[in-house]
Amino acid sequence: MNSIRKLASQTATAQVFRSMNSEQERLDVVEQFKSMPDSQLDMVGSYAGISKDHLPLYRKLVRGESNDFTDDLNDFQITLQPGDIILVTGTAVTSKALVKIQKRSYPEAKSSHVIIAQMDFICVDAVPKIGVSPRVIPDLLADVEDGWRVIRFDLLNQNRNEKIMKSCSYYLEQPYRILPSKKPAKNYSYCSELARKIYSDSGITRTGIPQNRIIKPCDFDRIADVSNNWSDVTDQVKPYLDFCLEYTDILKFIAKTYIQGIDLNRKRFKERAEVKKSAIKLRKAGKLTKEAASKIITEINEAESTLNYKFWDYSKR
């Protein structure tokens, strides 16, 4: 949380930075941006989706000045943690119908959708037409019934938290699909399947998450109701989530830098994957020696092995 002010300033200047070649130029631009008159910063903020009421706060964030928002945010002792599971019921008729159908499997079924927290106020989920994507918590709670729950696995540690964050990014942009599978699906996701395989990929055991061919939101309802290794932390994190809901526009603004950074990483992985494909194609066409093609592919693989983030469609774990 201590980096919120810095991240907000970076977000505001990120687009300008793309044209800067040196560190000094970047520093100069930051100072110029901070010294903009209020009216100009308000125009930039409005374009970025900041509400009129929050423009004074936006100016302070961009200028790196002390403000009530970051102070209050940093004061929260209990926030969302990586791996927290948010169980919700959508307001749509189809969501309520899904809950009713699930009662055949678990009479106490309440949820139609499963969300997993990645960090702070950013979560990931899988939804039809969009697939797996990162979203800020206010968007996720915008169209759900009251009575949502947040559950937390009690046996997590910092090392596992980091693995969860990386796994959340790994599956971004997977298409949404529901198909039976004995093992975690490699090339598609649906909400509860995504949560299951993020925990599985992170090497976390004793979760009680079932290995059914199709895992349902009600399977997580059951975990929330009966598992000794999970705690319902809804009441503890609700003040934090209420705070997030109050500052939806600010959180979206702050989250842009992280989301754009992940998008850039994915783009770079795609570019490297294309280079490897081209090397193989040129080798087969006799335009590149086997040794040269092998060297290109090996160098790319070695470089990617040191990176923090990997992606399901452009790299191997």
C-alpha positions as CSV (number, residue, x, y, z in Angstrom):
1,M,0.0,0.0,0.0
2,N,2.9,2.4,0.6
3,S,3.5,2.6,-3.1
4,I,0.0,3.9,-4.0
5,R,1.1,7.5,-4.3
6,K,4.1,6.6,-6.5
7,L,2.0,4.3,-8.7
8,A,-0.6,7.0,-9.2
9,S,2.0,9.4,-10.4
10,Q,3.6,6.8,-12.7
11,T,0.1,6.1,-14.2
12,A,-0.5,9.7,-15.1
13,T,2.8,10.0,-16.9
14,A,3.1,6.6,-18.5
15,Q,1.8,7.6,-21.9
16,V,4.2,10.5,-22.1
17,F,7.1,8.2,-21.0
18,R,6.7,6.1,-24.1
19,S,8.3,8.8,-26.2
20,M,11.2,9.5,-23.8
21,N,14.6,8.2,-24.5
22,S,16.6,9.0,-21.3
23,E,16.1,9.0,-17.6
24,Q,16.7,12.7,-17.4
25,E,14.0,13.3,-20.0
26,R,11.6,11.2,-18.0
27,L,12.4,13.1,-14.8
28,D,11.9,16.4,-16.6
29,V,8.5,15.3,-17.9
30,V,7.4,14.2,-14.4
31,E,8.3,17.6,-13.0
32,Q,6.5,19.3,-15.9
33,F,3.4,17.2,-15.3
34,K,3.4,17.9,-11.6
35,S,3.7,21.6,-12.2
36,M,0.7,21.7,-14.5
37,P,-2.0,24.2,-13.5
38,D,-5.0,22.6,-11.7
39,S,-7.2,23.2,-14.7
40,Q,-5.0,21.2,-17.0
41,L,-4.6,18.4,-14.5
42,D,-8.4,18.3,-14.1
43,M,-8.8,17.9,-17.9
44,V,-6.3,15.0,-17.9
45,G,-8.1,13.5,-14.8
46,S,-11.5,13.8,-16.4
47,Y,-10.2,12.1,-19.5
48,A,-8.9,9.3,-17.3
49,G,-12.3,8.8,-15.8
50,I,-11.9,10.6,-12.5
51,S,-15.2,12.0,-11.1
52,K,-15.5,15.7,-10.5
53,D,-15.6,15.3,-6.8
54,H,-12.3,13.3,-6.8
55,L,-10.3,15.7,-9.0
56,P,-8.7,17.5,-6.1
57,L,-7.6,14.1,-4.8
58,Y,-6.3,13.1,-8.2
59,R,-4.2,16.2,-8.4
60,K,-2.5,15.4,-5.1
61,L,-1.9,11.8,-6.1
62,V,-0.3,12.9,-9.4
63,R,1.9,15.4,-7.6
64,G,2.9,12.9,-4.9
65,E,1.4,15.0,-2.2
66,S,0.0,13.8,1.1
67,N,-3.7,13.1,0.9
68,D,-6.5,11.5,3.0
69,F,-7.1,8.7,0.5
70,T,-3.6,7.2,0.7
71,D,-3.4,7.8,4.4
72,D,-6.7,6.1,5.0
73,L,-5.8,3.2,2.6
74,N,-2.5,2.6,4.3
75,D,-4.2,2.6,7.7
76,F,-6.2,-0.5,7.0
77,Q,-4.8,-3.4,9.0
78,I,-7.0,-6.0,7.2
79,T,-7.3,-6.0,3.4
80,L,-7.7,-8.5,0.6
81,Q,-4.8,-10.9,0.5
82,P,-3.6,-12.9,-2.6
83,G,-5.7,-16.1,-2.8
84,D,-8.7,-14.8,-1.0
85,I,-11.8,-16.2,-2.6
86,I,-14.9,-14.0,-3.1
87,L,-18.2,-15.8,-3.5
88,V,-21.0,-13.8,-5.1
89,T,-24.4,-14.2,-6.6
90,G,-25.1,-12.1,-9.7
91,T,-28.4,-10.2,-10.1
92,A,-29.1,-11.7,-13.5
93,V,-31.9,-14.4,-13.8
94,T,-29.3,-16.9,-15.1
95,S,-27.2,-16.4,-11.9
96,K,-30.1,-17.2,-9.7
97,A,-31.0,-20.1,-11.8
98,L,-27.5,-21.5,-11.4
99,V,-27.7,-21.3,-7.7
100,K,-31.0,-23.2,-7.8
101,I,-29.5,-25.9,-10.0
102,Q,-26.5,-26.3,-7.7
103,K,-28.7,-27.1,-4.7
104,R,-29.0,-30.6,-6.1
105,S,-25.3,-31.0,-5.4
106,Y,-25.2,-28.9,-2.2
107,P,-28.4,-27.8,-0.5
108,E,-26.7,-24.8,1.0
109,A,-25.5,-23.5,-2.3
110,K,-25.5,-19.7,-2.4
111,S,-23.0,-18.5,-5.0
112,S,-23.1,-18.3,-8.8
113,H,-19.6,-16.9,-9.3
114,V,-16.1,-17.3,-7.9
115,I,-13.5,-14.5,-7.9
116,I,-9.9,-14.8,-6.7
117,A,-7.9,-11.9,-5.2
118,Q,-4.5,-11.2,-6.8
119,M,-3.3,-8.2,-4.8
120,D,-4.6,-5.2,-3.0
121,F,-7.8,-4.3,-4.9
122,I,-7.1,-6.3,-8.1
123,C,-8.7,-9.7,-8.7
124,V,-9.1,-12.1,-11.6
125,D,-12.1,-14.0,-12.7
126,A,-13.3,-15.8,-15.8
127,V,-16.6,-14.7,-17.5
128,P,-18.4,-15.4,-20.8
129,K,-17.3,-13.5,-23.8
130,I,-14.3,-11.9,-21.9
131,G,-12.4,-14.8,-20.5
132,V,-9.9,-14.4,-17.8
133,S,-9.1,-10.7,-17.0
134,P,-7.9,-8.5,-14.1
135,R,-10.5,-6.2,-12.6
136,V,-10.7,-3.9,-9.6
137,I,-12.9,-5.0,-6.7
138,P,-15.6,-2.2,-7.2
139,D,-16.4,-3.5,-10.7
140,L,-16.7,-7.1,-9.4
141,L,-19.2,-6.1,-6.7
142,A,-21.2,-3.7,-8.8
143,D,-23.9,-6.2,-10.0
144,V,-24.1,-8.8,-7.2
145,E,-26.6,-9.5,-4.5
146,D,-26.0,-8.6,-0.9
147,G,-24.6,-11.5,1.2
148,W,-21.3,-12.0,-0.8
149,R,-18.6,-13.7,1.2
150,V,-14.8,-13.6,1.4
151,I,-13.0,-16.7,2.5
152,R,-9.3,-17.1,3.2
153,F,-7.1,-20.2,3.3
154,D,-5.4,-20.2,6.7
155,L,-2.2,-22.1,5.7
156,L,-0.8,-19.5,3.2
157,N,2.6,-17.8,3.6
158,Q,4.4,-15.0,1.8
159,N,6.1,-17.4,-0.6
160,R,2.8,-19.0,-1.6
161,N,1.2,-15.5,-1.9
162,E,3.8,-14.6,-4.6
163,K,3.1,-17.8,-6.5
164,I,-0.6,-17.0,-6.4
165,M,0.0,-13.5,-7.8
166,K,2.0,-15.0,-10.7
167,S,-0.5,-17.7,-11.4
168,C,-3.3,-15.1,-11.6
169,S,-1.3,-13.3,-14.3
170,Y,-0.4,-16.6,-16.1
171,Y,-4.0,-17.3,-17.1
172,L,-4.9,-13.9,-18.3
173,E,-6.8,-13.8,-21.6
174,Q,-7.7,-17.5,-21.5
175,P,-11.1,-18.0,-23.2
176,Y,-14.1,-18.9,-21.2
177,R,-15.4,-22.4,-21.6
178,I,-17.0,-25.0,-19.4
179,L,-15.9,-28.6,-20.2
180,P,-15.4,-31.6,-18.0
181,S,-11.8,-32.4,-17.2
182,K,-10.0,-34.6,-14.7
183,K,-7.0,-32.3,-14.7
184,P,-6.8,-28.5,-14.6
185,A,-7.7,-27.1,-18.0
186,K,-4.7,-25.9,-20.0
187,N,-6.4,-23.7,-22.6
188,Y,-9.6,-22.5,-21.1
189,S,-11.2,-21.4,-17.8
190,Y,-14.4,-20.8,-16.1
191,C,-14.6,-19.1,-12.7
192,S,-14.4,-21.9,-10.2
193,E,-12.0,-23.9,-12.4
194,L,-9.7,-20.8,-12.6
195,A,-9.6,-20.6,-8.8
196,R,-8.9,-24.3,-8.4
197,K,-6.0,-24.3,-10.8
198,I,-4.4,-21.2,-9.5
199,Y,-4.2,-22.9,-6.1
200,S,-3.0,-26.1,-7.7
201,D,-0.3,-24.4,-9.8
202,S,0.9,-22.5,-6.7
203,G,1.7,-25.8,-5.0
204,I,-0.8,-25.3,-2.2
205,T,-2.2,-28.5,-0.6
206,R,-4.9,-29.3,2.0
207,T,-7.3,-26.8,0.5
208,G,-10.2,-29.2,0.3
209,I,-10.9,-28.0,-3.3
210,P,-12.4,-31.1,-5.0
211,Q,-10.9,-32.6,-8.1
212,N,-14.3,-33.0,-9.8
213,R,-14.5,-33.2,-13.6
214,I,-16.5,-29.9,-13.3
215,I,-16.0,-27.8,-10.2
216,K,-18.9,-25.6,-9.3
217,P,-19.2,-22.4,-7.2
218,C,-21.2,-24.4,-4.7
219,D,-18.1,-26.5,-4.1
220,F,-16.5,-23.4,-2.7
221,D,-19.7,-22.7,-0.7
222,R,-19.2,-26.1,0.9
223,I,-15.6,-25.3,1.7
224,A,-16.7,-22.0,3.3
225,D,-19.3,-23.7,5.4
226,V,-17.4,-26.8,6.6
227,S,-13.6,-26.6,6.1
228,N,-11.4,-26.1,9.1
229,N,-8.5,-24.7,6.9
230,W,-10.5,-21.8,5.6
231,S,-11.9,-18.7,7.5
232,D,-14.7,-16.4,6.6
233,V,-13.1,-13.0,6.7
234,T,-16.1,-11.1,5.2
235,D,-16.7,-8.9,8.3
236,Q,-13.0,-8.1,8.7
237,V,-12.4,-7.0,5.1
238,K,-15.8,-5.3,4.6
239,P,-14.6,-1.9,5.8
240,Y,-11.7,-2.1,3.3
241,L,-14.0,-3.1,0.5
242,D,-16.5,-0.4,1.3
243,F,-13.6,2.1,1.1
244,C,-12.7,0.7,-2.4
245,L,-16.3,1.1,-3.5
246,E,-16.3,4.7,-2.5
247,Y,-13.2,5.4,-4.6
248,T,-13.9,3.3,-7.7
249,D,-12.6,5.9,-10.2
250,I,-9.4,6.4,-8.2
251,L,-8.7,2.7,-7.9
252,K,-9.2,2.2,-11.7
253,F,-6.8,5.0,-12.3
254,I,-4.1,3.5,-10.0
255,A,-4.6,0.0,-11.4
256,K,-3.9,1.1,-15.0
257,T,-0.1,1.0,-14.6
258,Y,-0.1,-2.6,-13.3
259,I,-2.6,-3.9,-15.9
260,Q,-0.8,-2.1,-18.7
261,G,2.5,-3.5,-17.5
262,I,1.1,-7.1,-17.6
263,D,-0.3,-6.4,-21.1
264,L,3.2,-5.2,-22.2
265,N,4.8,-8.4,-20.8
266,R,2.3,-10.5,-22.7
267,K,3.1,-8.6,-25.9
268,R,6.8,-9.2,-25.4
269,F,6.2,-12.9,-24.9
270,K,4.1,-13.0,-28.1
271,E,6.9,-11.3,-30.0
272,R,9.5,-13.8,-28.7
273,A,7.2,-16.7,-29.6
274,E,6.9,-15.4,-33.1
275,V,10.7,-15.1,-33.4
276,K,11.0,-18.8,-32.3
277,K,8.4,-19.8,-34.9
278,S,10.2,-17.9,-37.6
279,A,13.6,-19.5,-36.7
280,I,12.0,-22.9,-37.0
281,K,10.4,-22.0,-40.3
282,L,13.6,-20.6,-41.7
283,R,15.5,-23.7,-40.6
284,K,13.0,-26.0,-42.4
285,A,13.3,-23.9,-45.5
286,G,17.0,-24.2,-45.5
287,K,17.6,-20.5,-44.9
288,L,18.9,-20.9,-41.4
289,T,21.3,-23.5,-40.1
290,K,20.1,-25.9,-37.4
291,E,22.8,-24.5,-35.0
292,A,21.7,-20.9,-35.6
293,A,18.0,-21.7,-35.1
294,S,18.8,-23.6,-32.0
295,K,20.9,-20.8,-30.6
296,I,18.1,-18.3,-31.1
297,I,15.5,-20.5,-29.4
298,T,17.8,-21.4,-26.5
299,E,18.7,-17.7,-25.9
300,I,15.0,-16.8,-25.8
301,N,14.1,-19.7,-23.5
302,E,17.0,-18.8,-21.1
303,A,15.9,-15.2,-21.0
304,E,12.3,-16.1,-20.3
305,S,13.3,-18.6,-17.6
306,T,14.5,-15.6,-15.4
307,L,11.3,-13.5,-15.8
308,N,8.8,-13.2,-13.0
309,Y,5.7,-13.6,-15.2
310,K,4.9,-16.2,-17.8
311,F,1.8,-16.8,-19.8
312,W,-0.2,-19.9,-20.7
313,D,-0.2,-19.2,-24.5
314,Y,3.3,-18.0,-25.0
315,S,5.5,-20.0,-22.7
316,K,6.0,-23.2,-20.8
317,R,6.1,-23.4,-17.1
